[in-house]
């Protein structure tokens, strides 16, 4: 691959698969959270944001003459499904789930940063704008999670003292 456009399309496909993985991961966590209303609301909001990113990325890929990668999308969804299954066996699922989301937002931030640079290099300001907006969304979620990890952990620990089943979800 020597053509910047080919790299851009490939990285857009990777980002699309990443957003599919994020949606599956978020939906799994959302369905299991019972006692952490703020986290559940933030996840619900980010599910919608993630779906919007998927649509935007698909549009960018198609505009450049490409298509999404079924294999990458399916692989990403399967990985997230596995992550969700492992999470159900943890007694501290809500804390580890939030930590996973925090890490994953940083993966997304780095992916969109690469795409922004590639779109600039390729000379496509529309894709650059879409990726800047998506990166900003991920920064917003990451910032929220960073701020809320400590209070979430404290709430979890308090719940473990009275009802460990309620604490994990």
C-alpha positions, 0 to 999 in steps of 0.5 A, a space after each residue: 500500500 503506497 497510496 495514502 488513500 488506501 491507508 485512509 480507507 483501511 484506517 477508516 475500516 479499522 475505526 468502523 470495526 472499533 466502533 462496532 466493538 465499542 457498541 457491543 461492549 457498551 450494550 453489554 454493560 448497559 444491560 447488566 448495570 442495575 445500581 449505578 444510574 449515572 454510569 448507565 446514563 453515560 453509557 446509554 448516551 455513548 451508545 448513541 454517539 457510537 452509532 452516529 460514529 459508525 454511520 459517519 465512518 461508513 459514509 466516509 468509506 463509501 465516499 472514497 469508493 470503499 466498503 466496510 470490512 465484514 471480517 473486521 466488524 464481525 471480529 470486533 463484535 466477537 471480541 467485545 462479546 467475549 469481554 462482556 462474558 468475562 465481565 459477568 463472572 467478576 464480582 467487581 464487574 462495574 469497576 472493571 467495566 468502567 476501567 475497560 471503557 476508559 482504556 477503550 476511549 483512549 484507543 478511539 482517541 488515538 485512532 481518530 488522531 491518526 485519521 485526522 492526520 491522514 485526512 489532512 495529508 490526503 486533503 479531505 477536510 470533510 473526513 478530517 472534521 468528522 474524525 475531529 468531532 468523533 475524537 472530541 466525543 471520545 475525549 468527552 467520555 474519557 474525561 467523564 470516566 476519569 472524573 467518575 472512576 473514584 466516586 464509582 469505586 467508592 460507591 462499589 466499595 460501600 455496596 460491598 459492605 452491605 450487599 456484594 451482589 448489588 455492588 457488582 452491577 
